[in-house]
Amino acid sequence: MNARIENGKPIFYGEPVKVNYTAVTGAEDMVVSGHTVKRLTGEKTEYTLTADQMNAIGWTVDDSFSKPHWKLLEDTKEAFFHKASCNASIRGDIDSMKSSMADLADSFFEGKITESELADRFQSMAEKFINVCREKQYPFPALCGMDEAELSFAYDCFRGAILKSAVQHNNAEGRALTSKVNFGWHYYNADYYYKSESAIGALSERVKSMAADRGFKEFGIPDYKSIGKNSLYNFNSAVSGEWDYIPGSPVQPVNEKWILDFDAVPPEGFKWFMETGGHEEQCRIVEDGADIPGGMETRVWAMYKDMLVSDSFRFSLGQDLPSDVRNLGDLLQFHSKVKDDVAAVNGFLKNFQAAPRWYFTNMGRRETAGRRGEGWNMEA
């Protein structure tokens, strides 16, 4: 028997299921791991219930804990399909599916397959995964069919593979531009933003179509941003390298923030690059007769269509001043006889910032150390 969630209630369908019922009449002692515990006893009866009979049961909904449908699906996926909670019987199938998806994503960014072919292959793999779960009676025999959660999980995996491949291809281009020795770099190619959006668009349309064919009326694409899934949101959030996180948690990761707004859409044909160091001769400062390495030079450039702008600057000696965080829009600006031609790209430049490597991590550590040093003021 299978089940799906509609309006916060389970809807059962498929083959009948056997249910055991015990009419409790007493209790008896039993030993578990050296401890004596009580076990309820009574007459056991086995029933075979059809989907209609299961649906006729008065399932109740706790309105005080009401969640949107997609969040209920997220809870199901977290409980049964993610690494920490995934049963060994299905883990190998998930790993195999993810590996195939990664290969397909690479093929897409290498121009070997189209968005339509990508969607076709996703449908094939998602259907195979759903069938495997049914054959293995996963997550448990009585209700082995969680087709909607399985479909949504397969979509998560493929979407993640697309964004991961986009980031890897972007970073491979950037790494080719770096010096042999450097102290941090960033690279952004808007082509991968648009390619990943195109692939995700085709994938999203296909999974919605599959859900509609299966009667999943409330199926939707998860709100990855609201649940802190940077790795699944879009190219900007994925290439930023910022961690996934749990919104509202008292413990939050410290990220090296170089992309300010993940929702900002880049102009087509835009690229930018930043590298700190990477030159044989470093600036040196003479202090009390001793040579001290000075702030390393950082170079930045941006390209848009046939235009190139560049600049260089140095961070402070300690690389720990607020002024060491530089907005790219203040460093670089494109110029054109027709102002409207560059207004959008100049605005988009403000979405990036340059800072010394590990600047935000080090600032976070200093703030934490400072709070510890202050101690707890009972009179505060």
TITORDREN-737200 format. One record per atom (N, C-alpha, C): x, y, z; residue in three letters. Coordinates in steps of 0.02 Angstrom, whole numbers, plus 50000, padded with zeros to 5 digits. Each point is the difference from the previous one (the first is absolute). Layout:
% TITORDREN-737200
XYZALA...
***
This chain:
% TITORDREN-737200
500424994150000MET499585005950000MET500445006250000MET499785005049964ASN500375006349996ASN499605005550035ASN500355005550014ALA499665005750032ALA500315006449976ALA499595005249993ARG500245006749986ARG499655004850047ARG500295005950009ILE499715004950046ILE499625005349961ILE499375001050018GLU499595005349971GLU499645003850056GLU500095006649999ASN499695004250052ASN500184997650070ASN500614997850007GLY500254998050066GLY499774993150023GLY499644996249957LYS499754993450019LYS500264994849951LYS500114993850025PRO500234994649955PRO499434997549956PRO500144999149937ILE499534996949952ILE500314993449978ILE499654994550014PHE500274993449985PHE499744997449933PHE500414996349965TYR499794997049937TYR500444993949986TYR499754995649956GLY500404994149982GLY499724993750032GLY500444995050008GLU499794993450025GLU499815000350074GLU499564995350022PRO499814999750071PRO500614998850045PRO499945001850064VAL500554999250046VAL499744996250062VAL500434995950029LYS499824996350061LYS500195004150061LYS499535000550047VAL500115003950061VAL499854995650060VAL500444999950049ASN499914996150061ASN499715004550055ASN499494997450034TYR499685003750055TYR500014995650062TYR500195003050057THR500024996350063THR499515003150048THR499524996050024ALA499525002250051ALA500344999050068ALA500265005350030VAL500414999450060VAL499584997850059VAL500234994650034THR499654997450059THR500454999950061THR500655001249991GLY500454999950057GLY500715001549980GLY500484998050042ALA500705001249986ALA500414994550031ALA500604998949973GLU500454995150027GLU500715002750000GLU500434997250044ASP500695002150004ASP500414996949944ASP500475003949974MET500484997349952MET500665003550012MET500564996549985VAL500675002750011VAL500295002549935VAL500215006349999VAL500315003049941VAL500665003150022VAL500564997549973SER500675002550016SER500125000150075SER499774994850034GLY500124999550072GLY499505003750043GLY499525003449969HIS499515003750038HIS499314996949991HIS499624999950055THR499324997349998THR499515005549982THR499614998849947VAL499515004949978VAL499334996649991VAL499475004049996LYS499334997349991LYS499824999649925LYS499684994549980ARG499764999349932ARG499254998850003ARG499645003949960LEU499274999349999LEU499814993349968LEU499494996950027THR499774993549974THR499265000549983THR499774995449959GLY499294999849981GLY499914995949938GLY499394999749977GLU499844996049941GLU500185003949936GLU500384996949957LYS500215003149938LYS499554997949942LYS499835004949960THR499584998749941THR500325003249939THR500034996449944GLU500285002749939GLU499445001949952GLU500035006349977TYR499515002449952TYR500345001549933TYR499624999149947THR500225002249934THR499575005949980THR500315005849993LEU499645006149985LEU500155002449929LEU499485002049966THR500095003049933THR500165007350007THR500185003149943ALA500155007250001ALA499395004050022ALA499414998149976ASP499395003650019ASP499874999550075ASP500134994150028GLN499904999250072GLN500515004250040GLN500615000349976MET500515004150033MET499825007449997MET499755002149942ASN499815007049992ASN499395001850042ASN499584994950016ALA499405001350040ALA500165001150074ALA500604998150021ILE500205001050070ILE500065007550012ILE499785002250058GLY500015007250015GLY500685002550020GLY500445000849951TRP500675002750015TRP499935007250023TRP500345001850053THR499965006750027THR500625004049983THR499935006549996VAL500555004549985VAL500095004950057VAL500605000650025ASP500155004850053ASP500115006849968ASP499495004350001ASP500055006549968ASP500535004550031ASP500174998650062SER500515004250033SER500694998749972SER500064994549962PHE500654998449971PHE499934999449924PHE499585004249972SER499874999749929SER500605002249959SER500154996449947LYS500565001649957LYS499775000049927LYS500305004049958PRO499854999549928PRO500184993149975PRO499674998049946HIS500114993349974HIS500734998649984HIS500335004949969TRP500694998749980TRP500464999050061TRP499815003250057LYS500414999050060LYS499894993150030LYS499394997449993LEU499874993150022LEU500424995249959LEU500055001449935LEU500424995849957LEU500745000450021LEU500215006150018GLU500705000950022GLU500134995850062GLU499534999850047ASP500084996050060ASP500054992649983ASP499604997749952THR500014993049979THR500674998249968THR500235004449956LYS500654998749967LYS500574999950051LYS499975004650047GLU500525000350051GLU500004993750043GLU499404997350013ALA499944994250043ALA500224993549967ALA499914999549933PHE500104993549969PHE500524999749944PHE500195005749971PHE500424999649940PHE500685003550005PHE500115004150049HIS500645003350005HIS500504995550037HIS500635001349990LYS500544995550022LYS499934997750073LYS499895004850045ALA500014998450071ALA499444995150019ALA499435000349965SER499434995950019SER499844994649948SER500374999849946CYS499844995449945CYS500184992850019CYS499554995449988ASN500114993050015ASN500514997149950ASN500404995350025ALA500524997049958ALA499724996549939ALA499374997750004SER499714996349944SER499915004349938SER499975006650008ILE499885004549944ILE500585004749986ILE500495000250046ARG500545004849994ARG500404999049936ARG500144993849982GLY500384998749939GLY499645002349938GLY499344999349999ASP499605002349943ASP500025007649994ASP499985003450057ILE500045007349999ILE500685002349975ILE500534996850024ASP500675001949979ASP500094998949924ASP499734994549975SER500054998549929SER499615005249959SER499415001850024MET499605005049965MET500365006849999MET500285001950055LYS500355006450004LYS500615000149954LYS500354994449996SER500594999649956SER499805000849927SER499454996849980SER499765000649931SER499775007149986SER499685003150048MET499785006949992MET500585004849992MET500534998950038ALA500605004249995ALA500314999549930ALA500034993949973ASP500274999049932ASP499585003649948ASP499344999650008LEU499555003349952LEU500065007650004LEU500065002650060ALA500085007250008ALA500645002449967ALA500544996250009ASP500635001849967ASP499924999949924ASP499654995049975SER499894999449928SER499625006049974SER499525002450039PHE499615005949979PHE500445006149994PHE500415001350050PHE500425006049999PHE500584999449950PHE500134994049979GLU500504999049948GLU499695000049930GLU499355001349996GLY499655000649937GLY499844993449966GLY500014994550036LYS499894993449970LYS499274998149998LYS499595002950045ILE499284998550000ILE499625006550010ILE499375000149981THR499585005950005THR499594999950065THR499665005650013GLU499565000450059GLU499454994749996GLU499734999049939SER499464995149992SER500254993050014SER500604998449977GLU500284993350013GLU500154999250074GLU500215005450032LEU500134999850072LEU499364998450038LEU499455003249980ALA499354998850032ALA499764992849988ALA500114997549940ASP499814993049985ASP500374995150045ASP500645001250008ARG500404995450041ARG499815000650073ARG499825006150022PHE499775000850068PHE499374995950012PHE499535000549954GLN499374996250008GLN500144992650005GLN500444997449958SER500164992950001SER500304998050068SER500465004050025MET500334998250063MET499545000850060MET499575005249999ALA499535001050054ALA499504994250004ALA499744997849942GLU499544994449998GLU500344993650024GLU500624999149981LYS500374994150023LYS500095000150075LYS500155005950028PHE500095000550073PHE499354998550037PHE499455002649975ILE499354998750031ILE499854992549999ILE500134996749944ASN499884992849994ASN500454995950046ASN500635002250007VAL500464996550045VAL499755000450072VAL499775005950021CYS499745000850067CYS499394995550011CYS499584999449949ARG499404995850005ARG500204992650005ARG500484998049958GLU500214992950000GLU500334998150066GLU500375004750029LYS500344998550063LYS499575001750061LYS499375001949987GLN499535001850052GLN500315005150048GLN500295005149970TYR500325005250039TYR499555006250001TYR499925003350057PRO500404999450061PRO499774994550048PRO499374997549994PHE499784994450042PHE499444996449963PHE499924993550013PRO499554995849961PRO499275002349998PRO499735002050058ALA499295001650003ALA499805005649953ALA500435005149996LEU499885005649956LEU500645001449961LEU500154995749953CYS500635000549964CYS500005005549947CYS499405002249979GLY499975004849945GLY499975007250024GLY500545003549993MET500025007250014MET500235003449936MET499634998649947ASP500205002149933ASP500145007549996ASP499585004050033GLU500085007349994GLU500655002350032GLU500154997450059ALA500635001850034ALA500604997549960ALA499934994049971GLU500554997249961GLU500125004149936GLU499465002249969LEU500075004249940LEU500335006750018LEU499795002950055SER500285006450022SER500744999250018SER500174994450032PHE500704998850019PHE500434999249937PHE499754996249951ALA500384999249937ALA500115006849967ALA499495004350002TYR500085006749972TYR500545003950037TYR499994999750067ASP500535003350040ASP500694997749977ASP500084993549992CYS500654997249982CYS500235002649932CYS499555000149951PHE500205002149932PHE500125007649999PHE499595003750034ARG500105007350004ARG500685001550031ARG500164996450054GLY500655000950032GLY500574998149954GLY499914994749960ALA500534998049953ALA500115005349947ALA499465003149976ILE500065005349949ILE500395005950028ILE499825002350059LEU500345005850030LEU500724998550018LEU500124994050025LYS500694998150017LYS500444999849938LYS499744997349945SER500384999849938SER500125007049973SER499505004350004ALA500085007049977ALA500565003450039ALA500014999050065VAL500525003050042VAL500694997249982VAL500044993549991GLN500644996849984GLN500275002649933GLN499575000749950HIS500225002649935HIS500205007350006HIS499625003950037ASN500185007050012ASN500685000650034ASN500104996150052ASN500625000550039ASN500604997349961ASN499884995249956ALA500554997549958ALA500255005649954ALA499535003949973GLU500205005849959GLU500395005050041GLU499755001450060GLY500345004950043GLY500694997750022GLY500064993650016ARG500644997450022ARG500535000649945ARG499784999549938ALA500475000649944ALA500275007149993ALA499665004850031LEU500225007149996LEU500465001950058LEU500054995850050THR500385001950060THR500754999049990THR500395003450042SER500724999050002SER500154993550037SER500614997549992LYS500184993850033LYS499965000650076LYS500195005850025VAL499965001350072VAL499545006050010VAL499474999150038ASN499555005650014ASN499724999250070ASN499665005150023PHE499725000050068PHE499245001149998PHE499694996649953GLY499285000349995GLY499765003049935GLY499464997349972TRP499735002649938TRP499264998449995TRP499655003849957HIS499304998749984HIS499915001149925HIS499544996249971TYR499855000749929TYR499264998949990TYR499705003949955TYR499284999349987TYR499885000949925TYR499694995049970ASN499825000249929ASN499244999249995ASN499675005449978ALA499274999949997ALA499724994749954ALA500414997449954ASP499774994749955ASP499744994150040ASP500334998450056TYR499804994250040TYR499375001450040TYR499875006350014TYR499365001850031TYR499434998349952TYR500075002349938TYR499474999049951TYR499934992749978TYR500564996549993LYS499974992949982LYS499674995950055LYS500175001450062SER499704996350056SER499265001650007SER499825006449990GLU499295001850003GLU499604996449945GLU500294999549942SER499674996649944SER499904992650016SER500524996850027ALA499954992950017ALA499504998850056ALA500025004250052ILE499544999350056ILE499285001349978ILE499915004849954GLY499345001449974GLY499704993949965GLY500404996749958ALA499764994049966ALA499854994450049ALA500434999350050LEU499924994950051LEU499365001350041LEU499895006350018SER499425001850041SER499344998749963SER499995001849936GLU499394998849961GLU499864992549995GLU500524996149992ARG499904992749993ARG499754996950066ARG500295002150056VAL499794996950063VAL499295002150018VAL499805006149982LYS499315002250011LYS499524995949958LYS500204998549938SER499584996049956SER499944992950027SER500544997250025MET499994993350029MET499554999850061MET500045005250042ALA499595000350060ALA499265000549982ALA499845004049949ALA499305000849979ALA499734993349973ALA500404996449963ASP499784993549973ASP499854995050056ASP500335000950057ARG499904995450056ARG499495002550051ARG499705005649985GLY499475002650044GLY500255003650061GLY500645002250000PHE500275003650057PHE499815007449993PHE499395001650021LYS499725006649986LYS500375005750035LYS500314998550057GLU500345005350038GLU500755000049991GLU500244996149953PHE500724999749988PHE500275006749977PHE500575001950025GLY500315006349979GLY500754999750010GLY500355004749969ILE500735000550009ILE500135002950069ILE500434996950040PRO500135002650067PRO500275007149999PRO499865003750052ASP500275006750009ASP500694999450032ASP500494998549957TYR500674998450026TYR500315005950039TYR499845006049980LYS500295005850034LYS499755000450072LYS499364998850010SER499715000750067SER500244994650048SER500234994349973ILE500244994650044ILE500764999750001ILE500335005149974GLY500735000550006GLY500404995349955GLY499694997649946LYS500374995349956LYS500355004049944LYS500565003250017ASN500375003949951ASN500254995749942ASN500154993750014SER500264995549949SER499474998249948SER499365001350015LEU499464998149955LEU499605006049973LEU500175006150022TYR499595005849981TYR500135002249929TYR500585002949986ASN500175001949931ASN500765000449993ASN500235002049941PHE500725000249987PHE500355004850047PHE499695005850012ASN500325005150044ASN500124997250070ASN499504996750029SER500094997450067SER500494994250001SER499994995949947ALA500454994249998ALA500725002049990ALA500135004749953VAL500695001949986VAL500295004250056VAL499575003050041SER500255004050056SER500394995850051SER499854993550001GLY500344995650048GLY499715000450070GLY499455003950008GLU499705000550066GLU499664993550020GLU500044998550064TRP499754993750026TRP499244999849999TRP499734993949995ASP499304999050016ASP499925001050075ASP499415002250021TYR499915001450071TYR499274998950019TYR499865000050065ILE499324999250026ILE499775006850024ILE499535003249966PRO499765006650021PRO499734999750072PRO500175005150038GLY499765000450069GLY500424996350050GLY500494996149976SER500444996450047SER500465004950035SER500134998950065PRO500465004550036PRO500724999449976PRO500164994649964VAL500674999149973VAL499975000949924VAL500335005149975GLN500005001549929GLN500715000149973GLN500114997849938PRO500685000049972PRO500235007149984PRO500665001050004VAL500305006349978VAL500244999149929VAL499765004149954ASN500164999349930ASN500435005749975ASN500444998449952GLU500405005249968GLU499575003249946GLU499655005350018LYS499485002949959LYS500305004149943LYS499934997549938TRP500245003949943TRP499445001349949TRP499454996450005ILE499405001549960ILE499465002350049ILE499745006049990LEU499565003050050LEU499274997949992LEU499754999449939ASP499304998549989ASP499954994249950ASP499784994250025PHE499964994149957PHE499465000749947PHE499535004550009ASP499455000949952ASP500175004849944ASP500585003450004ALA500205004749948ALA500154996349935ALA499715002349945VAL500094996749935VAL500565003549962VAL500514996349979PRO500565003149965PRO499835001749928PRO500305005349972PRO499945001349928PRO500334994349961PRO499714998149945GLU500304994749960GLU500685002449973GLU500484995450000GLY500675001649975GLY500455003150052GLY499804999950064PHE500395003150054PHE500484995050032PHE500605002350014LYS500504996150037LYS500385004650047LYS500234997250057TRP500475003950040TRP500484995450037TRP500585002750017PHE500534996050031PHE500375004350051PHE500194996750055MET500405003350052MET500534995250025MET500605002550011GLU500544996050027GLU500445004250045GLU500154997450059THR500465003450046THR500684996649997THR500535004149995GLY500674997349994GLY500134997549930GLY500404994949996GLY500134997149935GLY500565003549962GLY500395004350033HIS500555003449968HIS500644998650039HIS500564999649965GLU500634998550034GLU500225005550047GLU499915006249979GLU500215005650042GLU499415002550041GLU500084999850067GLN499485002550044GLN500225006850029GLN499525004250013CYS500145006550030CYS500294998950070CYS500525003850017ARG500314999250066ARG500025006750036ARG499914999850065ILE500005006050041ILE500614999650047ILE500395005550004VAL500585000150044VAL499795003050067VAL500094996150053GLU499815002450067GLU500564998150049GLU500315005250032ASP500554998850047ASP500564996049969ASP500135001349937GLY500554996749967GLY499854993049975GLY499394997450012ALA499834993249979ALA499505000349943ALA500104995449952ASP499534999649945ASP499404995750020ASP499415002749992ILE499384996350016ILE499584999649937ILE499774994049982PRO499574999549940PRO499395004650006PRO499885003849950GLY499425004550000GLY499384996749973GLY499475003949995GLY499374997349974GLY500094997549929GLY499794994049986MET500084997149934MET499525003249951MET500235000649939GLU499595003249949GLU499434995349980GLU499425002849993THR499414996449975THR499805003149934THR499904995949950ARG499795002649935ARG499314997449984ARG499605004349971VAL499324998149980VAL499885002349929VAL499604996349964TRP499785002249934TRP499304997349987TRP499665003449955ALA499334997849980ALA499945000949925ALA499634995449968MET499875000349928MET499255000249988MET499815004049950TYR499305000249979TYR499985001449926TYR499744995249963LYS500005000549927LYS500725000849976LYS500175005649967ASP500685001049976ASP500395005050043ASP499755001350061MET500325004950044MET500364996550058MET500565002750020LEU500394997550056LEU500205005750045LEU499894999450065VAL500225005050049VAL500404996350054VAL500515003250028SER500424996750049SER500265005050051SER500244997550056ASP500295004250052ASP500424995650045ASP500405003150042SER500384996450050SER500045004250063SER500084996750057PHE500035003650064PHE500334995450050PHE500125002650060ARG500314996050054ARG499565000350062ARG499944994250032PHE499674999950065PHE500495002750052PHE499745001350060SER500435002450054SER500504994750021SER500515002150037LEU500524995450022LEU499704994350040LEU499555001650046GLY499704994850042GLY499414996549967GLY499765002749944GLN499434997249964GLN499404998950046GLN499895004750045ASP499464999250049ASP499605006450011ASP500055004749954LEU499635006350008LEU499354999749961LEU499475003550025PRO499385000349962PRO500095002649929PRO500505004449992SER500135002849933SER500304995049953SER500204994050026ASP500274994849956ASP499454996549959ASP499375001250018VAL499454997249961VAL499815005149947VAL500154998549937ARG499905004649945ARG499424997749956ARG499555004649985ASN499464998449954ASN500255000749929ASN499854995049959LEU500255000049931LEU499735005949960LEU499405002250017GLY499725005849965GLY500385006450012GLY500365000450057ASP500425005850014ASP500684999549965ASP500204994049983LEU500654998949969LEU499975000349924LEU499464997549972LEU499954999349927LEU499355003049975LEU500035003349943GLN499405002649966GLN500124999749924GLN499504997649965PHE500035000149927PHE499765006849975PHE500275002149942HIS499815006549971HIS499824998949927HIS499485003649979SER499774999549931SER499695006649980SER500015001549935LYS499685006149976LYS499254999950014LYS499724993949999VAL499294999350016VAL499964997150071VAL499805004350048LYS500024998150070LYS499584993850015LYS499444999349965ASP499564994450013ASP500334993349984ASP500515000249957ASP500344993849981ASP500374996850059ASP500205004050049VAL500414997550055VAL499685000950068VAL499425003150003ALA499675001350064ALA499874993550038ALA499744994949966ALA499844993750033ALA500624996550026ALA500534999749959VAL500604996450022VAL500355003850056VAL500005006649998ASN500305003950055ASN499614999050065ASN499354999349993GLY499604998550059GLY500144993050027GLY500124995349954PHE500134993150022PHE500694999450033PHE500475004249981LEU500664999950032LEU499955001150075LEU499495003750022LYS499925001450071LYS499794993850040LYS499864994649965ASN499804993850033ASN500594995950023ASN500615002349986PHE500614996450020PHE500425004250047PHE500364996750043GLN500485003550042GLN500644995950006GLN500555003750008ALA500664996950007ALA500245001050072ALA500264994750029ALA500265000450068ALA500604995250005ALA500445001050049PRO500564995350009PRO499744993050013PRO500414995249981ARG499814993050012ARG499884998750074ARG499464996650017TRP499804998450068TRP499855006250043TRP499875005749968TYR499865006150038TYR499404999050047TYR499444997649974PHE499404999550041PHE500064994550053PHE500354994649983THR500124994750049THR500425002650058THR500545003649983ASN500435002850052ASN499645005250042ASN499575004149969MET499625004950038MET499524996550048MET499704994649977GLY499544996250043GLY500364997050060GLY500614997549988ARG500384997150055ARG500205005450051ARG500195005949975ARG500195005550045ARG499415002250042ARG499415000549968GLU499405001950037GLU499834994950054GLU500074993649983THR499854994750049THR500505000350058THR500645000949983ALA500515000550053ALA499885006150044ALA499785005549970GLY499865006150038GLY499424998950048GLY499484996649979ARG499444998750044ARG500204995650058ARG500434995149986ARG500234995650054ARG500425003950050ARG500425004549975GLY500435004050043GLY499615004750045GLY499435002349975GLU499605004650040GLU499664996550058GLU499874993549993GLY499674996350053GLY499275001850004GLY499674997850052TRP499295001150010TRP499895005450052TRP499685005349981ASN499885005650045ASN499314999150032ASN499994998250065MET499384998750034MET499585006350008MET500335005949995GLU499645006350010GLU499765003049935GLU500184996949944ALA499815002749935ALA499244999649990ALA
***
